[in-house]
Amino acid sequence: MQDSLFPPEHTAPGDNRPLAARLRPGSLAEFVGQEHIIGPGRLLRRAIEADRLFSSLIFWGPPGSGKTTLAHIIAGLTRSHFVSLSAVLSGVKDIREVVAQAFKERQRGRRTIVLVDEIHRFNKAQQDALLPHVEEGTLILIGATTENPYFEVIGPLLSRARVFVFQPLAEDQILTVLHRALKDKERGLGGYQVLAEPTALKHLARLAGGDVRNALNALELAVLSTPADAAGRIPLTLEVAQESIQARAVLYDRDGDAHYDTISAFIKSVRGSDVNAALYWLARMLHAGEDPKFIVRRLLILASEDIGLADPQALVQAAAAAQALTWVGLPEAQYHLAQATMYLSLAPKSNSTQAYFRALDKVKELGVTTVPTHLKDPSRDGRAQGHGQGYKYPHDYPVHYVTQTYLPEALQHEIFYEPGEEGREKELAAGWQDRVKKNPAEEI
């Protein structure tokens, strides 16, 4: 019986680190992706190549996009003393030890670069401990984070650093790294006779989700777990690749940027009447485990904010989906969320409900205003004071409408509502305007 997942002949000789660690680029020439940051002629590349890096850096981007790798390359090319700290494992004591060593290196004329991986996990006290030494230039900080540094890094530290935003790697870039891994005999899998189908590699690149580490881990698993044939060749088929990487892991943090960015894309797609995009973002959120109540709340808001009277049924559809979610729950409620999403995407759009906020602005501007006397309630003790006197009951007039003042005197000429021109609202507004034009002036 085999004691290990991998047969002895499939065990990588010498370096037993994971493939992704062994294949980590050691130079800018090997670095793949992030051309907008490190491409030829770019500011950061020029600073690195000229060994003129004096500012601290924050690398912000998704996992497997090269943040830590680039930090190591910078340290190597700039001939600096390099220290790597994990924000998960390091505390203020570790920072003080690094600073003490940095002082010694500075006296020798050598700079110190400190990489803080997952810097968003450093609390305020830990970040404060770094601040004076970054400010004085005792050390150069490179902070790597998957979270928005403008929220997770203290302002004083952020103001002394330059933020670079990393993007997920494209499929062709990940394919380049996979081919390199299969050819490299020293650090990669070049020592094996791997017969890789192009469709298999493309599948790994596509499902990696822009994370090259994910793709390399899957490639290593595929190669080391597949029996070789009689000639020692390892077939890497599409079926093997599918088993190795399985479902794509969706980058999604319910409390972070992915949460807000994805719901923003969803709402903007519905507002923009792109039903295909709206369904994609809905599926992405639900697949990633987003709270469906959060989604349906946003649909309820959009139904009035962006559709409103253009199709009053939009609010009905969203409310029905919310009720169905309560009664049915997931996974079946996916049908109801999809129906509401499709309906709201296809519905005509109007934002005329903004009229309310124009009225609210006037309330805030003018404060308390007096209710016109003919609109006041006479049912208590106001009849003797003339409350309600002169009020015209609309149902006593043709088309159930009569001209009279409803706004306070200071707002007589204010217009808040501007009718939309789409869908049902156009009909409603036309009927309203027709009644106004008839304008019966005399009582029955």
MINUDREN-826043 format. One record per residue (C-alpha): residue number from 0; x, y, z. Coordinates in Angstrom, 3 decimals, always signed. Example, Ala and Ser with C-alpha at 12.3 -4.5 7.8 and 13.67 -1.06 7.14 Angstrom:
<nodes>
{0, {+12.300, -4.500, +7.800}}
{1, {+13.670, -1.060, +7.140}}
</nodes>
This chain:
<nodes>
{0, {+0.000, +0.000, +0.000}}
{1, {+1.348, +3.436, -0.950}}
{2, {+2.119, +5.566, +2.140}}
{3, {+2.225, +8.855, +0.232}}
{4, {-0.042, +10.615, -2.203}}
{5, {+2.812, +10.717, -4.685}}
{6, {+4.817, +7.617, -5.763}}
{7, {+8.549, +7.714, -4.902}}
{8, {+9.566, +8.184, -8.548}}
{9, {+7.406, +11.341, -8.666}}
{10, {+9.043, +13.014, -5.684}}
{11, {+10.954, +16.144, -6.672}}
{12, {+14.664, +15.701, -5.909}}
{13, {+16.584, +18.113, -3.691}}
{14, {+14.407, +21.172, -3.097}}
{15, {+11.150, +19.990, -1.553}}
{16, {+9.506, +23.392, -1.456}}
{17, {+6.265, +23.779, -3.446}}
{18, {+6.689, +24.470, -7.147}}
{19, {+5.409, +28.029, -6.762}}
{20, {+8.143, +28.790, -4.219}}
{21, {+10.913, +27.132, -6.255}}
{22, {+9.912, +28.931, -9.436}}
{23, {+9.669, +32.390, -7.871}}
{24, {+11.397, +34.854, -10.249}}
{25, {+14.771, +36.188, -9.146}}
{26, {+14.972, +39.058, -11.617}}
{27, {+12.811, +41.592, -13.403}}
{28, {+13.425, +39.708, -16.650}}
{29, {+11.674, +36.645, -15.198}}
{30, {+8.845, +38.615, -13.614}}
{31, {+5.537, +38.137, -15.421}}
{32, {+2.678, +40.630, -15.341}}
{33, {+2.151, +44.094, -13.836}}
{34, {+3.642, +45.879, -16.851}}
{35, {+1.846, +49.061, -15.775}}
{36, {+4.076, +49.054, -12.682}}
{37, {+7.299, +47.353, -13.660}}
{38, {+7.354, +47.443, -17.452}}
{39, {+10.295, +48.977, -19.350}}
{40, {+10.528, +52.699, -18.746}}
{41, {+8.123, +52.724, -15.809}}
{42, {+9.005, +54.825, -12.764}}
{43, {+9.444, +51.961, -10.308}}
{44, {+11.554, +49.940, -12.720}}
{45, {+13.826, +52.916, -13.388}}
{46, {+14.227, +53.497, -9.648}}
{47, {+15.070, +49.843, -9.027}}
{48, {+17.524, +49.530, -11.895}}
{49, {+19.262, +52.773, -10.877}}
{50, {+19.290, +51.677, -7.221}}
{51, {+17.523, +54.927, -6.350}}
{52, {+14.652, +53.579, -4.290}}
{53, {+14.194, +55.944, -1.351}}
{54, {+10.439, +55.908, -0.829}}
{55, {+8.442, +53.271, +0.996}}
{56, {+5.980, +51.264, -1.094}}
{57, {+2.582, +49.670, -0.615}}
{58, {+1.741, +46.811, -2.997}}
{59, {-2.020, +46.300, -3.124}}
{60, {-3.554, +43.472, -5.123}}
{61, {-5.101, +39.987, -5.143}}
{62, {-3.272, +36.825, -4.069}}
{63, {-0.746, +35.376, -6.519}}
{64, {-0.229, +38.616, -8.445}}
{65, {+3.473, +38.982, -7.573}}
{66, {+3.556, +41.422, -4.636}}
{67, {+5.942, +39.464, -2.416}}
{68, {+8.007, +38.298, -5.381}}
{69, {+8.611, +41.845, -6.578}}
{70, {+9.635, +42.898, -3.067}}
{71, {+12.303, +40.153, -3.016}}
{72, {+13.531, +41.184, -6.468}}
{73, {+13.817, +44.800, -5.332}}
{74, {+15.830, +43.777, -2.291}}
{75, {+18.218, +41.743, -4.436}}
{76, {+18.747, +44.378, -7.113}}
{77, {+19.202, +47.304, -4.744}}
{78, {+21.854, +45.575, -2.617}}
{79, {+19.941, +46.375, +0.548}}
{80, {+19.653, +44.533, +3.819}}
{81, {+16.327, +42.726, +3.487}}
{82, {+14.011, +41.617, +6.283}}
{83, {+10.660, +39.918, +5.821}}
{84, {+7.977, +40.142, +8.501}}
{85, {+4.582, +38.479, +8.587}}
{86, {+1.903, +40.726, +10.026}}
{87, {+0.179, +37.599, +11.326}}
{88, {+3.172, +36.377, +13.331}}
{89, {+5.151, +39.521, +14.176}}
{90, {+4.586, +42.009, +16.975}}
{91, {+6.010, +45.308, +18.228}}
{92, {+8.986, +43.468, +19.738}}
{93, {+9.930, +42.059, +16.335}}
{94, {+9.641, +45.514, +14.793}}
{95, {+11.978, +46.971, +17.418}}
{96, {+14.548, +44.271, +16.717}}
{97, {+14.376, +44.999, +12.996}}
{98, {+14.769, +48.733, +13.652}}
{99, {+17.799, +48.143, +15.876}}
{100, {+19.449, +46.097, +13.128}}
{101, {+18.508, +48.754, +10.567}}
{102, {+20.387, +51.380, +12.627}}
{103, {+23.494, +49.223, +12.513}}
{104, {+23.160, +48.690, +8.769}}
{105, {+22.714, +52.418, +8.257}}
{106, {+25.965, +53.122, +10.090}}
{107, {+27.645, +50.786, +7.603}}
{108, {+26.149, +52.758, +4.753}}
{109, {+23.593, +50.120, +3.829}}
{110, {+19.832, +50.589, +3.557}}
{111, {+17.301, +48.217, +5.069}}
{112, {+14.166, +47.116, +3.237}}
{113, {+11.440, +45.617, +5.408}}
{114, {+8.718, +43.617, +3.707}}
{115, {+5.575, +43.384, +5.816}}
{116, {+3.357, +40.761, +4.263}}
{117, {-0.384, +41.258, +4.904}}
{118, {+0.292, +44.661, +6.429}}
{119, {-3.451, +45.205, +6.806}}
{120, {-3.289, +42.775, +9.735}}
{121, {-0.938, +45.084, +11.673}}
{122, {-2.927, +46.989, +14.291}}
{123, {-2.514, +50.726, +14.863}}
{124, {+0.118, +50.261, +17.586}}
{125, {+2.243, +48.082, +15.316}}
{126, {+1.944, +50.529, +12.435}}
{127, {+2.749, +53.426, +14.778}}
{128, {+5.924, +51.583, +15.815}}
{129, {+7.095, +51.634, +12.190}}
{130, {+6.146, +55.233, +11.437}}
{131, {+9.063, +57.265, +12.904}}
{132, {+11.662, +54.975, +11.371}}
{133, {+10.021, +55.124, +7.964}}
{134, {+9.820, +58.906, +8.287}}
{135, {+13.511, +59.211, +9.237}}
{136, {+14.588, +56.872, +6.461}}
{137, {+16.037, +54.296, +8.849}}
{138, {+14.219, +51.689, +6.830}}
{139, {+12.266, +51.445, +3.599}}
{140, {+8.931, +49.745, +4.051}}
{141, {+7.306, +47.538, +1.445}}
{142, {+3.845, +46.595, +2.623}}
{143, {+1.951, +43.899, +0.740}}
{144, {-1.806, +43.697, +1.169}}
{145, {-4.910, +42.246, -0.432}}
{146, {-7.072, +44.881, +1.296}}
{147, {-7.565, +48.530, +0.437}}
{148, {-4.637, +50.311, +2.116}}
{149, {-6.559, +53.588, +2.223}}
{150, {-8.761, +51.945, +4.842}}
{151, {-6.354, +49.478, +6.461}}
{152, {-3.106, +51.487, +6.753}}
{153, {-2.879, +54.512, +9.058}}
{154, {-2.853, +57.852, +7.274}}
{155, {+0.590, +59.086, +8.431}}
{156, {+2.241, +55.864, +7.274}}
{157, {+0.321, +55.846, +4.010}}
{158, {+1.307, +59.452, +3.272}}
{159, {+4.955, +58.440, +3.422}}
{160, {+4.562, +55.580, +0.978}}
{161, {+3.639, +55.206, -2.676}}
{162, {+0.756, +52.835, -3.449}}
{163, {+1.011, +50.503, -6.457}}
{164, {-2.083, +48.548, -7.472}}
{165, {-1.456, +45.005, -8.749}}
{166, {-3.875, +43.343, -11.174}}
{167, {-4.772, +39.631, -11.434}}
{168, {-2.620, +37.924, -14.054}}
{169, {-4.191, +37.368, -17.450}}
{170, {-4.611, +33.820, -18.766}}
{171, {-1.807, +34.198, -21.320}}
{172, {+0.545, +35.420, -18.591}}
{173, {-0.264, +32.424, -16.411}}
{174, {+0.256, +30.148, -19.420}}
{175, {+3.739, +31.633, -19.844}}
{176, {+4.581, +30.684, -16.264}}
{177, {+3.131, +27.167, -16.657}}
{178, {+5.219, +26.529, -19.785}}
{179, {+8.282, +27.815, -17.962}}
{180, {+7.577, +25.440, -15.068}}
{181, {+7.390, +22.441, -17.428}}
{182, {+10.687, +23.342, -19.097}}
{183, {+12.800, +24.340, -16.105}}
{184, {+14.859, +21.304, -15.034}}
{185, {+16.447, +22.912, -12.001}}
{186, {+13.538, +24.619, -10.272}}
{187, {+10.525, +23.357, -12.171}}
{188, {+9.168, +20.101, -13.568}}
{189, {+11.537, +19.831, -16.520}}
{190, {+12.977, +16.627, -15.111}}
{191, {+9.725, +14.836, -15.882}}
{192, {+8.512, +13.841, -19.323}}
{193, {+5.200, +15.625, -19.185}}
{194, {+2.943, +15.389, -22.219}}
{195, {+0.717, +18.364, -21.561}}
{196, {-2.344, +18.921, -23.716}}
{197, {-2.789, +22.604, -24.611}}
{198, {-6.397, +22.424, -23.454}}
{199, {-5.243, +21.170, -20.057}}
{200, {-2.867, +24.077, -19.522}}
{201, {-5.467, +26.570, -20.728}}
{202, {-7.937, +25.094, -18.266}}
{203, {-5.474, +25.567, -15.386}}
{204, {-4.793, +29.144, -16.482}}
{205, {-8.466, +29.963, -16.852}}
{206, {-9.579, +28.545, -13.501}}
{207, {-6.659, +30.001, -11.565}}
{208, {-8.581, +33.246, -11.201}}
{209, {-5.569, +35.413, -11.992}}
{210, {-3.562, +33.725, -9.205}}
{211, {-0.359, +32.232, -10.632}}
{212, {+0.352, +30.422, -7.362}}
{213, {-2.974, +28.634, -7.653}}
{214, {-2.136, +27.550, -11.197}}
{215, {+1.333, +26.279, -10.257}}
{216, {-0.006, +24.334, -7.284}}
{217, {-2.557, +22.672, -9.551}}
{218, {+0.090, +21.886, -12.178}}
{219, {+2.357, +20.309, -9.587}}
{220, {-0.492, +18.215, -8.208}}
{221, {-1.455, +17.097, -11.700}}
{222, {+2.072, +16.025, -12.647}}
{223, {+3.071, +14.375, -9.360}}
{224, {-0.182, +12.478, -8.915}}
{225, {-0.447, +11.065, -12.459}}
{226, {+1.197, +7.660, -13.093}}
{227, {+3.768, +7.568, -15.868}}
{228, {+3.400, +5.148, -18.760}}
{229, {+5.902, +2.400, -19.617}}
{230, {+8.147, +4.940, -21.356}}
{231, {+8.156, +7.227, -18.324}}
{232, {+5.854, +9.824, -19.877}}
{233, {+3.235, +11.582, -17.767}}
{234, {+0.056, +12.464, -19.675}}
{235, {-1.398, +15.781, -18.548}}
{236, {-4.883, +15.643, -20.064}}
{237, {-7.823, +17.978, -19.706}}
{238, {-9.475, +15.456, -17.347}}
{239, {-6.403, +15.445, -15.099}}
{240, {-6.306, +19.236, -15.094}}
{241, {-9.975, +19.426, -14.185}}
{242, {-9.428, +17.111, -11.223}}
{243, {-6.370, +19.052, -10.081}}
{244, {-7.823, +22.531, -9.938}}
{245, {-11.551, +21.755, -9.684}}
{246, {-13.716, +24.854, -9.274}}
{247, {-12.247, +28.316, -9.563}}
{248, {-11.958, +29.994, -6.185}}
{249, {-13.782, +33.301, -6.356}}
{250, {-11.874, +36.169, -4.765}}
{251, {-14.480, +37.578, -2.407}}
{252, {-14.286, +39.004, +1.086}}
{253, {-17.687, +39.843, +2.529}}
{254, {-16.137, +42.677, +4.549}}
{255, {-13.591, +43.924, +2.014}}
{256, {-13.186, +45.523, -1.379}}
{257, {-14.406, +42.531, -3.388}}
{258, {-17.729, +42.721, -1.539}}
{259, {-18.307, +46.381, -2.320}}
{260, {-16.827, +46.284, -5.816}}
{261, {-18.982, +43.330, -6.856}}
{262, {-22.258, +44.700, -5.529}}
{263, {-21.383, +48.000, -7.197}}
{264, {-20.858, +46.226, -10.526}}
{265, {-24.152, +44.371, -10.037}}
{266, {-26.215, +47.477, -9.309}}
{267, {-24.614, +49.458, -12.129}}
{268, {-25.319, +46.618, -14.547}}
{269, {-28.998, +46.513, -13.567}}
{270, {-29.218, +50.300, -13.741}}
{271, {-27.538, +50.162, -17.156}}
{272, {-30.069, +47.570, -18.413}}
{273, {-27.371, +44.959, -19.124}}
{274, {-29.239, +41.831, -18.085}}
{275, {-26.348, +39.495, -18.961}}
{276, {-23.835, +41.346, -16.815}}
{277, {-26.361, +41.653, -13.986}}
{278, {-26.942, +37.885, -13.949}}
{279, {-23.179, +37.237, -13.993}}
{280, {-22.518, +39.467, -10.973}}
{281, {-25.516, +37.977, -9.168}}
{282, {-24.182, +34.466, -9.752}}
{283, {-20.705, +35.495, -8.660}}
{284, {-21.982, +36.911, -5.391}}
{285, {-24.178, +33.949, -4.554}}
{286, {-21.452, +31.465, -5.523}}
{287, {-19.018, +33.272, -3.223}}
{288, {-21.432, +33.078, -0.295}}
{289, {-22.784, +36.619, -0.224}}
{290, {-25.789, +37.146, +2.056}}
{291, {-28.808, +37.022, -0.312}}
{292, {-30.686, +39.429, +1.968}}
{293, {-28.027, +42.034, +1.249}}
{294, {-28.565, +41.548, -2.491}}
{295, {-32.347, +41.767, -2.332}}
{296, {-32.152, +44.899, -0.175}}
{297, {-30.128, +46.563, -2.895}}
{298, {-32.677, +45.468, -5.501}}
{299, {-35.468, +46.994, -3.431}}
{300, {-33.592, +50.294, -3.302}}
{301, {-32.848, +50.233, -7.018}}
{302, {-36.486, +49.494, -7.884}}
{303, {-37.478, +52.941, -6.630}}
{304, {-34.222, +54.845, -7.090}}
{305, {-33.557, +53.922, -10.720}}
{306, {-36.893, +52.644, -12.095}}
{307, {-39.619, +54.195, -9.983}}
{308, {-42.730, +55.239, -11.863}}
{309, {-41.319, +54.165, -15.230}}
{310, {-42.467, +50.698, -14.134}}
{311, {-44.148, +50.571, -10.710}}
{312, {-44.144, +46.776, -10.969}}
{313, {-40.367, +46.799, -10.434}}
{314, {-40.838, +47.441, -6.726}}
{315, {-43.480, +44.718, -6.612}}
{316, {-41.085, +42.252, -8.252}}
{317, {-38.249, +43.120, -5.861}}
{318, {-40.527, +42.905, -2.818}}
{319, {-41.880, +39.567, -4.029}}
{320, {-38.330, +38.246, -4.395}}
{321, {-37.563, +39.392, -0.854}}
{322, {-40.640, +37.588, +0.449}}
{323, {-39.834, +34.475, -1.562}}
{324, {-36.319, +34.453, -0.116}}
{325, {-37.812, +34.501, +3.383}}
{326, {-40.239, +31.690, +2.639}}
{327, {-38.095, +29.480, +0.417}}
{328, {-34.455, +30.258, +1.196}}
{329, {-31.444, +29.199, -0.822}}
{330, {-30.724, +27.424, -3.090}}
{331, {-34.265, +27.557, -4.555}}
{332, {-34.554, +31.319, -4.027}}
{333, {-31.899, +31.762, -6.698}}
{334, {-34.799, +31.565, -9.161}}
{335, {-36.572, +34.479, -7.490}}
{336, {-33.442, +36.601, -7.205}}
{337, {-32.699, +35.913, -10.860}}
{338, {-36.255, +36.831, -11.905}}
{339, {-36.149, +40.112, -10.001}}
{340, {-32.710, +40.903, -11.404}}
{341, {-33.870, +40.224, -14.953}}
{342, {-37.088, +42.226, -14.546}}
{343, {-35.321, +45.255, -13.085}}
{344, {-32.611, +45.087, -15.762}}
{345, {-35.179, +45.001, -18.576}}
{346, {-37.508, +47.616, -17.086}}
{347, {-37.542, +51.224, -18.359}}
{348, {-35.555, +53.528, -16.103}}
{349, {-36.406, +56.744, -14.262}}
{350, {-34.777, +58.482, -11.320}}
{351, {-37.613, +60.960, -10.768}}
{352, {-37.825, +59.854, -7.116}}
{353, {-34.868, +62.230, -6.645}}
{354, {-37.647, +64.829, -6.404}}
{355, {-38.007, +63.848, -2.756}}
{356, {-34.407, +64.822, -1.990}}
{357, {-34.867, +68.195, -3.676}}
{358, {-37.836, +68.728, -1.359}}
{359, {-35.731, +67.551, +1.588}}
{360, {-33.064, +70.120, +0.730}}
{361, {-35.719, +72.831, +0.990}}
{362, {-36.869, +71.487, +4.350}}
{363, {-33.293, +71.740, +5.638}}
{364, {-32.830, +75.174, +4.085}}
{365, {-36.036, +76.825, +5.313}}
{366, {-36.651, +74.944, +8.541}}
{367, {-40.206, +75.075, +9.910}}
{368, {-42.764, +76.601, +7.550}}
{369, {-46.426, +77.357, +8.209}}
{370, {-49.092, +74.992, +6.885}}
{371, {-51.584, +76.972, +4.744}}
{372, {-54.754, +77.630, +6.751}}
{373, {-57.097, +75.830, +4.341}}
{374, {-54.971, +72.649, +4.687}}
{375, {-54.958, +72.624, +8.493}}
{376, {-56.987, +70.076, +10.459}}
{377, {-60.262, +71.577, +11.724}}
{378, {-61.425, +68.475, +13.594}}
{379, {-59.999, +69.360, +16.994}}
{380, {-60.161, +72.996, +18.109}}
{381, {-59.147, +74.684, +14.915}}
{382, {-62.516, +75.238, +13.246}}
{383, {-63.112, +78.398, +15.241}}
{384, {-59.760, +79.683, +14.072}}
{385, {-60.662, +79.103, +10.448}}
{386, {-58.652, +75.903, +10.004}}
{387, {-59.747, +74.123, +6.858}}
{388, {-61.803, +77.073, +5.662}}
{389, {-61.570, +77.482, +1.889}}
{390, {-60.342, +73.942, +1.254}}
{391, {-61.610, +72.545, -2.060}}
{392, {-62.418, +68.846, -2.044}}
{393, {-61.003, +67.511, -5.371}}
{394, {-63.682, +64.845, -5.761}}
{395, {-66.311, +67.554, -6.047}}
{396, {-64.776, +68.732, -9.315}}
{397, {-64.532, +67.333, -12.851}}
{398, {-61.687, +64.834, -13.324}}
{399, {-61.300, +64.934, -9.497}}
{400, {-58.936, +67.862, -9.668}}
{401, {-59.093, +71.540, -8.735}}
{402, {-56.441, +74.205, -8.602}}
{403, {-55.498, +75.297, -5.090}}
{404, {-52.367, +75.943, -3.035}}
{405, {-50.795, +72.997, -1.222}}
{406, {-47.297, +74.325, -0.495}}
{407, {-46.318, +76.813, +2.207}}
{408, {-46.262, +80.419, +1.058}}
{409, {-42.472, +80.537, +0.872}}
{410, {-42.475, +77.648, -1.602}}
{411, {-45.339, +78.661, -3.883}}
{412, {-43.270, +78.487, -7.075}}
{413, {-41.007, +75.555, -6.231}}
{414, {-41.032, +72.529, -8.559}}
{415, {-39.486, +69.327, -7.229}}
{416, {-40.914, +66.639, -9.482}}
{417, {-39.651, +66.381, -13.055}}
{418, {-41.545, +63.644, -14.935}}
{419, {-39.567, +60.941, -16.670}}
{420, {-40.141, +60.152, -20.319}}
{421, {-39.981, +56.354, -20.117}}
{422, {-42.508, +53.593, -19.643}}
{423, {-45.501, +53.916, -17.378}}
{424, {-44.337, +57.233, -15.916}}
{425, {-44.810, +58.965, -19.256}}
{426, {-48.452, +57.879, -19.231}}
{427, {-48.966, +58.832, -15.584}}
{428, {-47.380, +62.239, -16.081}}
{429, {-49.391, +62.898, -19.249}}
{430, {-52.658, +62.173, -17.412}}
{431, {-51.615, +64.412, -14.531}}
{432, {-50.654, +67.255, -16.868}}
{433, {-53.933, +66.855, -18.735}}
{434, {-55.886, +67.283, -15.493}}
{435, {-53.851, +70.365, -14.631}}
{436, {-54.553, +71.894, -18.044}}
{437, {-58.303, +71.471, -17.603}}
{438, {-57.912, +73.468, -14.422}}
{439, {-61.522, +73.899, -13.266}}
{440, {-61.720, +77.268, -11.625}}
{441, {-65.187, +77.335, -10.137}}
{442, {-66.766, +75.233, -7.442}}
{443, {-69.819, +73.063, -8.184}}
</nodes>
